[in-house]
Amino acid sequence: MNMHASMGAAIAADCPVNSHNEWDPLEEIIVGRLEGSTIPSDHPVVTCNIPGMAARAQSLAAGFRFPKFMIEPAQQELDGFVALLESLGVTVTRPDAVNHKAKFSTPHWSSRGFCNSCPRDSMLVFGDEILETPMAWPCRYFETHSYRPILKDYFKRGARWTSAPKPQLTDELFDPDFTLPEKGEPLRYILTEFEPVFDAADFFRCGRDIFVTRSNVTNAMGIDWLRRHLGEGYRIHEIKSRCPNPMHIDTTILPLGPGRLLINPEYIDPDELPDILKKWDILVAPEPDPINDRILAITSMCGKWLSMNILMIDEKRVIVDPHHTNMMRQMEKWGYEPIPCSFLHYAAFGGAFHCATLDVRRRGTLESYF
Ligand SMILES: NC(=[NH2+])NCCC[C@H](N)C(=O)O
């Protein structure tokens, strides 16, 4: 090993932020919070991304606090999830509780906040860099502020802390005539190319290769911005999804380890995957177990494929919701060790295990898997 390489390795080992993929052994993770959660605004970029029933209910109550009957069971599950991660030896870091109901404004618009249930969406980790993403939901504009004490601490301990240009989120960014595509119609997005925007959760990382789906929160200019920012050491590949209301890749496709991809058969056509993924094993996610609880069904901000929103502890162990027995069994058949953790109530706040977390340190180095 030359001097440079060994110095690089020393820095990586000491740095509190060091993660290159979704499966290396997990050492530290940020887990979101529910305190202070506020029902998101009825801006079209919000409502077009939420299932119809929840969107209608939330539009009526936008800006109010989420009711207790939704917070309490989700909080219990969240506490259980944190305890489970700690029992597995993972360091769990939490954002501050902040009042997301507070109103804020730019010269062009004003909004209240939402919550910090999903750190996966607002920050991306590339090795020792943690990047704040330019999010398209106005109510999420200041969301990373609840993570600033953590970010400053990581920075002081050696991490690189960056942020994409803060978007303006003026009307020019949103197509005023946008409606969701009907079955059979070509996909379209609410975003224009006015300025770069992207959510971190539209990307997943496999070492030097990064994969992205375009969505109603990530435009082509956002993807280009990140491509240029990352430079020559990385390649960003776009994955085509058939999801009619795409927002966040982690209910569509996720890598489980080098050479293994979990796909949602409704949204992904394996023949349309980028060529470099064609050599990987495709593991087709089983049909999600239906959720019959009416309250859970009505309040969920997500679709049924949240069953795929799993978290890898390492290349073998994976956290899965025990409600999703098909997924639990299938994981075992594929040779994984599923660890059950009940988490269905969190869907009302935007996700499950993958969304609710940001893996900031996994033991491993930057590699090319292709
Ligand atoms: N990282 C996240 N917040 N992911 C949530 C994905 C939700 C996705 N739009 C669905 O409805 O299934």
PDBQT file of the ligand as one rigid body, heavy atoms in Angstrom, charges set to zero:
ROOT
HETATM    1  N1  LIG A 401     -37.301   7.399   2.189  1.00  0.00    +0.000 N 
HETATM    2  C1  LIG A 401     -38.610   7.459   2.235  1.00  0.00    +0.000 C 
HETATM    3  N2  LIG A 401     -39.203   8.407   2.919  1.00  0.00    +0.000 N 
HETATM    4  N3  LIG A 401     -39.280   6.537   1.539  1.00  0.00    +0.000 N 
HETATM    5  C2  LIG A 401     -40.686   6.457   1.494  1.00  0.00    +0.000 C 
HETATM    6  C3  LIG A 401     -41.082   5.966   0.162  1.00  0.00    +0.000 C 
HETATM    7  C4  LIG A 401     -42.518   6.118  -0.001  1.00  0.00    +0.000 C 
HETATM    8  C5  LIG A 401     -42.991   5.836  -1.388  1.00  0.00    +0.000 C 
HETATM    9  N4  LIG A 401     -43.263   7.053  -2.101  1.00  0.00    +0.000 N 
HETATM   10  C6  LIG A 401     -44.231   4.985  -1.270  1.00  0.00    +0.000 C 
HETATM   11  O1  LIG A 401     -45.312   5.467  -1.167  1.00  0.00    +0.000 OA
HETATM   12  O2  LIG A 401     -44.164   3.804  -1.221  1.00  0.00    +0.000 OA
ENDROOT
TORSDOF 0
